[in-house]
Amino acid sequence: MLLTVSLLNKGTFLGSLINKCRPLSVANLSLSSPATAASKLTVEQQVGLPARPKKPLTPYFRFMNDLRPKILAANPSLALVDVVKQVSKKWETADASLKQRLQEEYKKEQQEYIEKRMKYDAKITDEQRSQIKELKQEKIEAKERRMMRKRIKDLGRPKKPASAFIRFIAKERIRTPQKPNQTFREWHEAATKKWSTLSQGEKDIYMQESRKEFETYKKEIAVWEEKMIRMGHIDVVRQGNLIDPPEVKTKKS
């Protein structure tokens, strides 16, 4: 059976298997430090609660956790998608007694999880529930904004030109780079102070460059938004540009 690229999407079953096994297999390659990982708290922890009880692994994922290290030990360079395929095939032919044992372990831990979760939920105050709800909504909205920014970028939206101040900062990084014993914040404060001491004539040089590029940007963004409207990508167009101008009324003779 052939697997198309669509099967690897996060929303698919195979995609979910890959995402579940990815964290463990690439843990040693992660660029984030332990301190960074520890700072990523759950919404419950952000309101002062301990982390909520975790759901037990289903029989299949118990089987996968046991088999995956053995497959990778025998084939270290094997891609995650191929690991998942091998696990899936071996699961299909696994002994019925093994599956039964894993199922019994799962049911036992599932019952323990339900009891722990009921006790956990009983300790949450109404105020904490409200805070958790708000934090979850904020996470959803933040994710939607990230997806929209990526979509706009993929659709080739013209990049807004830098302001006069940002242009100055960019050139200042070349002229006066950050010293080894200087933090970026200290360097930025010094650069900002230098900008404030420039004469209006010196600032005008950067402002003229910015204005010139902004005029070009306005033309490019207008063409791009018109194209997006024709293609049906209305959601990426600024709302003000979706309002049709009023029709010119002709005088009756």
Secondary structure, 3 states (H helix, E strand, C coil): CCCCHHHHCCCCHHHHHHHHHHHHHCHHHCCCCHHHHHCCCCHHHHCCCCCCCCCCCCHHHHHHHHHHHHHHHHCCCCCHHHHHHHHHHHHHCCCHHHHHHHHHHHHHHHHHHHHHHHHHHHCCCHHHHHHHHHHHHHHHHHHHHHHHHHHHHHCCCCCCCCCHHHHHHHHHHHHCCCCCCCCHHHHHHHHHHHHHHCCHHHHHHHHHHHHHHHHHHHHHHHHHHHHHHHHCCHHHCCHHHHCCCCCCCCCCC
